[in-house]
């Protein structure tokens, strides 16, 4: 789509906007009253031209913004999404605000007598919203320029981008994207000038004059605040970077200057701890910091818990009982194995994949997003110590060096930025964390529903599926009763045929056999006691087996292998 920057020329309207002195009757120029009327009409003409310039250039500007957001951004899809977010920043928010502003601006044209007054009020009403969106865009502009510099190092990519820009906006020329991206910065700085031009052509006693004065001042403050916000962001960007440095790299960065700063800060901190100098109290920041640390702790704990959950899920998926031969042919085992195989191969892996994508990765991104502010809060403490030391010197000496003044401004910039943005950061982090928790609960609920649905399908194939709960319970109780009776019968029969348990014993004394029914023993010899009495039931003799020979020995000569006590009545005295 071809488009071009619309160039507006100041041209006079017929009759009431004709150039003074060209078609005016000669009678007017001859008297002071006539000259006053001519001067007033000339001023009114310039005022109307200034109003027209404001409205027409706003229309052209908004048209260019929409080209950037639609045609150009959509044609640069070969760039990563992250690059597009940096290049075009919050241009959609800027378009939304300026669209409403242009609509209200055009509405003033229907009320010619009050138009200037309405324009002044309109700027007063929307200047805060303009500041809100433009300060974000302006703060990210430098980062966009750095990105454009990287593109220039790739000639092929640069030519491709340039061809897209020239096809949509030929007037961009060789500047390309730089020409387009700077337009919002130029526009916000031009608003005070446009208003000033209208003000200069408004008579001081007009009702619109004080309104326009306040509007000019408000827009100048907007630009001042945007510049200050941009400066704070630049200061903060130096300290939000979290670098993973080794001990050697940290030591390499130490020099006389850094050691001096760290020593001074430590001295200031020790004096505060000792009560020698007062500590700066900032209740507002302390509350925000406490809230931020609480949010960070919640994110860290949840991240650790989800990591453990994923490890346990991985271990659970490694256990596959359905793949083992249970040696139970047919019946419910077939349905069980089929159900478990279905869950192991489909339901649980799909759940794990979604858990990583919808819970784990956003949680890691949230933790990473909080790392920069955490580092910034730590740096603020260092800069606060510098600030306090400079304030002490300022009270004592009355002047400070340029470097000390910069340290003072750095702390003020960091503190102002944190106080302004920590509340929103805390709210966003809590909202994000809440969404992640809701997603986790939703995934668990969906998994439970899938398991139940698949289990119901397997249960439908079982023979007793159509029985009522009471009937099925009665069936199970009867089956368990019969099985219990069978187990008891089996135990009784097994005990009858089971050979008596054998006991290992040790010969305490040597024994010499005196008949064929007896067997000789040596002291310390291990024997197996078959019966603890003889055939007549006399416990003084025990039937033993030793070296594959069986025979009787005196019970008092034996002791259990695990006990030093004798087998019979005790050792003979």
RONU-595365 format. One record per residue (C-alpha): x, y, z; residue in one letter. Coordinates in steps of 0.02 Angstrom, whole numbers, padded with zeros to 5 digits, always signed. Each point is the difference from the previous one (the first is absolute). Last residue first. Example, Ala and Ser with C-alpha at 12.3 -4.5 7.8 and 13.67 -1.06 7.14 Angstrom:
# RONU-595365
+00684-00053+00357S
-00069-00172+00033A
This chain:
# RONU-595365
+01348-03930+04423X
-00077-00066-00158X
-00043+00137-00125X
-00182+00044-00014X
-00166-00091-00002X
+00014-00045-00182X
+00069+00096-00150X
+00134+00095+00095X
+00002+00194-00003X
+00133+00080-00111X
-00132+00046-00128X
-00003+00005-00190X
+00062-00179-00024X
-00116-00065+00134X
+00094-00097+00135X
+00025-00187+00015X
+00079-00116+00130X
-00152+00018+00114X
-00107-00082-00133X
+00099-00162+00013X
+00033-00073-00174X
-00108-00109-00110X
+00041-00054-00176X
+00001+00049-00183X
+00150-00002-00115X
+00016+00113-00154X
+00151+00088+00080X
-00107+00043+00150X
-00186-00026+00021X
-00081+00014+00170X
-00135-00087+00102X
-00002+00076+00175X
+00007-00086+00171X
-00047+00073+00169X
-00169+00051-00072X
-00071-00179+00024X
-00148-00019-00116X
+00016-00188-00016X
+00069+00015-00176X
+00135+00122+00059X
-00019+00185+00025X
+00049+00167-00084X
-00024-00070-00175X
+00099+00033-00159X
+00140+00103+00079X
+00128+00039-00135X
+00182-00004+00060X
+00148+00121+00004X
+00155-00066+00092X
+00070+00111+00139X
+00050-00148+00108X
+00002-00160-00100X
-00150-00113-00015X
-00032-00187-00014X
-00167-00070-00057X
-00123-00108+00099X
-00122-00133-00055X
+00142-00122-00043X
+00057+00003+00180X
+00133+00082+00110X
+00026+00160-00103X
+00138+00114+00068X
-00049+00180+00040X
+00107+00157-00001X
-00071+00149+00095X
-00090+00157-00060X
-00055-00077-00164X
-00077+00138-00105X
-00180+00007-00058X
-00096+00038-00161X
-00187-00024+00009X
-00108-00085-00129X
-00180+00041-00034X
-00120-00143-00008X
-00037-00061-00176X
-00151+00083-00084X
-00136-00124-00042X
-00117+00053+00139X
+00044+00185-00008X
-00044+00002-00185X
-00170-00075+00033X
-00041+00133+00130X
+00065+00142-00110X
-00099-00060-00152X
-00158-00009+00101X
+00029+00178+00063X
+00033+00063-00176X
-00155-00083-00069X
-00108+00078+00136X
+00075+00171-00039X
-00034-00022-00186X
-00181-00044+00032X
-00022+00151+00112X
+00090+00115-00123X
-00115-00057-00141X
-00154+00026+00109X
+00059+00174+00051X
+00038+00045-00183X
-00172-00055-00060X
-00086+00093+00141X
+00099+00158-00046X
-00050-00023-00183X
-00183-00016+00047X
+00008+00155+00108X
+00089+00101-00133X
-00119-00053-00138X
+00058-00128-00126X
+00023+00055-00182X
+00191-00007+00005X
+00008-00179+00068X
+00078-00081-00155X
+00131+00137-00030X
-00002+00088-00171X
-00087+00156+00067X
+00140+00017+00127X
+00125+00034-00140X
-00104+00144-00070X
-00029+00066+00175X
+00188+00001+00027X
+00027+00103-00158X
-00127+00128+00056X
+00067+00004+00177X
+00179+00022-00060X
-00051+00140-00118X
-00099+00089+00137X
+00146-00012+00121X
+00119+00070-00131X
-00119+00144-00036X
-00010+00042+00186X
+00189-00005+00018X
+00019+00114-00152X
-00127+00122+00073X
+00092+00004+00168X
+00163+00040-00089X
-00085+00133-00106X
-00075+00080+00155X
+00172+00002+00082X
+00078+00078-00155X
-00136+00132-00007X
+00028+00041+00184X
+00187+00018-00030X
-00033+00120-00144X
-00121+00102+00105X
+00124+00003+00144X
+00140+00053-00117X
-00110+00133-00081X
-00052+00073+00166X
+00178+00001+00068X
+00065+00080-00160X
-00136+00133+00006X
+00044+00044+00180X
+00188-00009-00039X
-00012+00126-00143X
-00011+00173+00078X
+00095-00036+00161X
+00133-00093-00099X
+00021+00139-00128X
+00007+00136+00133X
+00130-00097+00101X
+00109-00036-00151X
-00005+00181-00061X
+00032+00072+00173X
+00145-00120+00025X
+00077+00048-00166X
-00025+00186+00034X
+00102-00012+00161X
+00136-00102-00085X
+00006+00132-00138X
+00020+00137+00131X
+00143-00099+00077X
+00084-00013-00169X
-00022+00187-00031X
+00078+00040+00169X
-00099+00058+00151X
-00040+00166+00082X
-00064+00069+00166X
+00140-00072+00103X
-00091-00081+00147X
-00177-00013-00067X
+00059-00051-00174X
+00122-00123+00076X
-00140-00085+00096X
-00109-00003-00156X
+00143-00078-00099X
+00019-00139+00131X
-00186-00033-00001X
-00004-00010-00190X
+00146-00122-00007X
-00086-00112+00129X
-00161+00013-00100X
+00095-00048-00159X
+00055-00162+00081X
-00177-00036+00062X
-00069+00042-00172X
+00117-00128-00077X
-00084-00138+00099X
-00171+00060-00058X
+00061+00003-00180X
+00063-00179+00014X
-00170-00058+00059X
-00080+00104-00139X
+00106-00093-00130X
-00031-00174+00073X
-00189+00021+00001X
-00016-00029-00187X
+00102-00160+00015X
-00117-00069+00133X
-00149+00044-00111X
+00080-00083-00151X
+00036-00157+00102X
-00182-00004+00056X
-00060+00027-00178X
+00109-00150-00053X
-00059-00114+00140X
-00187+00033-00008X
-00070+00004-00178X
+00140-00080-00101X
+00069-00120+00130X
-00171-00052+00063X
-00063-00019-00179X
+00139-00124-00039X
-00026-00095+00163X
-00188-00014-00031X
+00031-00067-00175X
+00125-00126+00070X
-00129-00051+00134X
-00150-00024-00115X
+00083-00084-00150X
+00128-00139+00025X
-00013-00029+00186X
-00188+00026+00009X
-00037-00116-00146X
+00119-00133+00065X
-00079+00014+00172X
-00175-00025-00072X
+00051-00147-00110X
+00091-00084+00145X
-00152+00021+00112X
-00121-00061-00133X
+00104-00157-00029X
+00019-00028+00187X
-00189+00007+00020X
-00021-00174-00077X
+00127-00086-00109X
+00146-00105+00064X
+00086+00046+00163X
+00189-00030-00015X
+00034+00184+00039X
+00118+00014-00148X
+00077+00174+00015X
-00036+00141-00124X
-00154+00057+00095X
+00108+00039+00151X
+00081+00150-00087X
+00102+00107+00120X
+00099+00129-00100X
-00153+00113-00011X
-00003+00014+00190X
+00183+00053+00005X
-00035+00140-00126X
-00152+00055+00100X
+00107+00006+00157X
+00128+00109-00088X
-00138+00113-00069X
-00074+00021+00174X
+00172+00041+00072X
+00022+00137-00131X
-00178+00061+00034X
+00041+00016+00185X
+00162+00095-00034X
-00088+00122-00117X
-00140+00023+00126X
+00125+00041+00137X
+00095+00123-00110X
-00158+00088-00058X
-00066+00015+00178X
+00169+00067+00059X
+00001+00130-00138X
-00175+00057+00050X
+00055+00018+00182X
+00156+00093-00055X
-00108+00121-00100X
-00118+00031+00145X
+00145+00036+00116X
+00075+00118-00129X
-00165+00092-00022X
-00019+00022+00188X
+00179+00060+00017X
-00023+00120-00146X
-00148+00087+00081X
+00078+00000+00173X
+00159+00087-00058X
+00115+00030+00148X
+00177+00062-00031X
+00114-00064+00138X
+00069+00124+00125X
+00187+00013+00035X
+00097-00062+00151X
-00129-00134+00042X
+00127-00142-00005X
-00095-00083-00142X
-00004+00166-00093X
+00187+00026+00023X
+00030-00178-00061X
-00104+00032-00157X
+00094+00161-00041X
+00167-00088+00023X
-00056-00142-00112X
-00055+00125-00132X
+00167+00090+00007X
+00095-00164-00014X
-00105-00054-00149X
+00030+00165-00088X
+00188-00004+00033X
+00013-00179-00059X
-00093+00047-00159X
+00120+00145-00035X
+00159-00096+00041X
-00046-00145-00112X
-00103-00157+00009X
-00067-00064-00164X
+00129-00140-00011X
-00057-00063+00171X
-00176-00024-00067X
+00064-00090-00154X
+00106-00116+00108X
-00148-00038+00114X
-00105-00047-00150X
-00131+00117-00068X
-00183-00037-00038X
-00063+00173-00046X
-00173+00061+00046X
-00034+00159-00098X
-00120+00112+00096X
+00138+00118+00055X
+00046+00095-00159X
-00181-00006-00060X
-00051+00098+00155X
+00100+00154-00051X
-00073-00005-00175X
-00174-00026+00070X
+00023+00148+00115X
+00056+00110-00146X
-00151-00053-00103X
-00114+00040+00146X
+00081+00172+00017X
-00019+00032-00187X
-00182-00056+00006X
-00031+00110+00153X
+00073+00152-00088X
-00102-00037-00157X
-00160-00014+00103X
+00047+00157+00097X
+00008+00095-00164X
-00170-00072-00044X
-00072+00061+00165X
+00077+00173-00019X
-00073+00019-00175X
-00170-00061+00063X
+00004+00120+00148X
+00035+00145-00117X
-00135-00060-00120X
-00127+00002+00142X
+00060+00172+00054X
-00029+00068-00179X
-00165-00088-00039X
-00104+00130+00092X
+00074+00137-00111X
+00084+00147+00088X
+00173-00050-00060X
-00050-00002-00185X
+00040-00165-00081X
+00130-00009-00139X
+00144-00038+00116X
-00105-00134+00084X
-00030-00093-00163X
+00187-00001-00034X
+00034-00054+00177X
-00119-00146-00024X
+00095-00056-00154X
+00166+00020+00090X
-00062-00095+00154X
-00061-00143-00113X
+00163-00011-00098X
+00096-00101+00130X
-00133-00137-00003X
+00005-00005-00189X
+00188-00010-00021X
+00012-00149+00117X
-00146-00085-00090X
+00088+00027-00170X
+00169-00074+00054X
-00049-00178-00048X
-00047+00046-00178X
+00161+00087-00056X
+00106-00130+00090X
-00093-00137-00094X
+00064+00062-00168X
+00128+00140+00014X
+00041-00024-00185X
-00164+00081-00053X
-00150+00000+00116X
-00098+00095-00133X
-00033-00163-00094X
-00109-00063+00144X
-00076-00170-00039X
+00113-00065-00140X
+00150+00097+00068X
-00020-00081+00172X
-00009-00177-00071X
+00151+00029-00112X
+00099+00066+00148X
-00037-00155+00104X
+00062-00114-00139X
+00154+00106-00029X
+00042-00004+00186X
-00022-00189+00007X
+00122-00024-00144X
+00123+00126+00069X
+00011-00079+00175X
+00101+00123+00104X
-00137+00128-00028X
-00120-00116+00093X
+00106+00014+00158X
-00012+00189-00008X
-00191-00014-00013X
+00001-00096+00165X
+00099+00138+00083X
-00127+00125-00065X
-00143-00102+00075X
+00089-00001+00168X
+00011+00188-00009X
-00188+00012-00035X
-00052-00106+00150X
-00016+00147+00119X
-00088+00105-00132X
-00136-00131-00026X
-00030-00025+00186X
+00000+00188+00032X
-00121+00024-00143X
-00136-00112+00071X
-00015+00075+00174X
+00041+00178-00051X
-00141+00002-00126X
-00118-00068+00133X
+00052+00137+00120X
-00020+00134-00136X
-00177-00058-00042X
-00111+00120+00098X
+00115+00151-00009X
+00022-00025-00187X
-00188-00006-00025X
-00025+00155+00108X
+00117+00100-00112X
-00086-00066-00157X
-00171+00044+00072X
+00054+00182+00030X
+00069+00012-00176X
-00161-00071-00073X
-00122+00107+00101X
-00057+00116-00140X
+00026-00130-00136X
-00105-00136+00081X
-00012-00134-00135X
+00191-00006-00013X
+00012-00061+00180X
-00055-00175-00053X
+00160-00017-00102X
+00104+00012+00159X
-00110-00128+00089X
+00028-00124-00141X
+00185+00041-00008X
+00021-00032+00188X
-00095-00164-00010X
+00113-00057-00141X
+00153+00068+00091X
-00032-00111+00151X
-00031-00158-00102X
+00146+00033-00117X
+00120+00025+00147X
-00062-00162+00079X
+00032-00093-00164X
+00173+00081-00012X
+00049-00083+00164X
+00175-00051-00056X
+00012+00002-00190X
+00183-00046-00013X
+00015-00095+00165X
-00157-00105-00026X
+00052-00032-00180X
+00170-00062+00059X
-00081-00120+00125X
-00114-00066-00137X
+00153-00050-00101X
+00018+00086-00169X
-00065-00088-00156X
-00171+00070+00047X
+00054+00171-00061X
-00148+00026-00118X
-00124-00005+00145X
+00096+00138+00088X
+00003+00108-00157X
-00181-00017-00055X
-00086+00001+00169X
+00088+00089+00144X
+00112+00110-00105X
-00140+00048-00121X
-00112+00036+00148X
+00129+00118+00073X
+00014+00091-00167X
-00188+00029-00007X
+00005+00064+00179X
+00131+00127-00048X
-00096+00059-00153X
-00157+00027+00104X
+00098+00088+00136X
+00083+00108-00133X
-00172+00053-00061X
-00069+00036+00173X
+00149+00101+00065X
+00028+00091-00165X
-00184+00047-00006X
+00011+00072+00175X
+00155+00099-00049X
-00087+00063-00158X
-00150+00051+00103X
+00112+00097+00119X
+00093+00080-00145X
-00164+00061-00073X
-00060+00063+00169X
+00161+00099+00018X
-00021+00074-00173X
-00181+00041+00039X
+00054+00089+00158X
+00135+00098-00092X
-00123+00050-00137X
-00127+00053+00131X
+00131+00101+00090X
+00055+00083-00163X
-00178+00048-00038X
-00022+00072+00173X
+00159+00100-00025X
-00067+00072-00164X
+00063-00001-00182X
+00014-00185-00026X
-00184-00031+00017X
-00053+00122-00137X
+00109-00090-00125X
-00118-00147+00000X
+00087-00164+00040X
+00041-00114-00148X
+00188-00015+00023X
+00030+00086+00167X
-00036-00147+00109X
+00025-00167-00085X
-00169-00081-00025X
-00067-00109+00140X
-00177+00071+00019X
-00033+00010-00187X
+00075-00159-00068X
+00106-00112+00111X
+00185+00031+00002X
+00128-00132-00040X
+00130-00070+00119X
+00073-00150-00084X
-00020-00177+00060X
+00117-00137-00059X
-00075-00174+00013X
+00134-00130+00029X
-00019-00133-00131X
-00085-00165-00022X
+00005-00141-00125X
-00073-00166+00053X
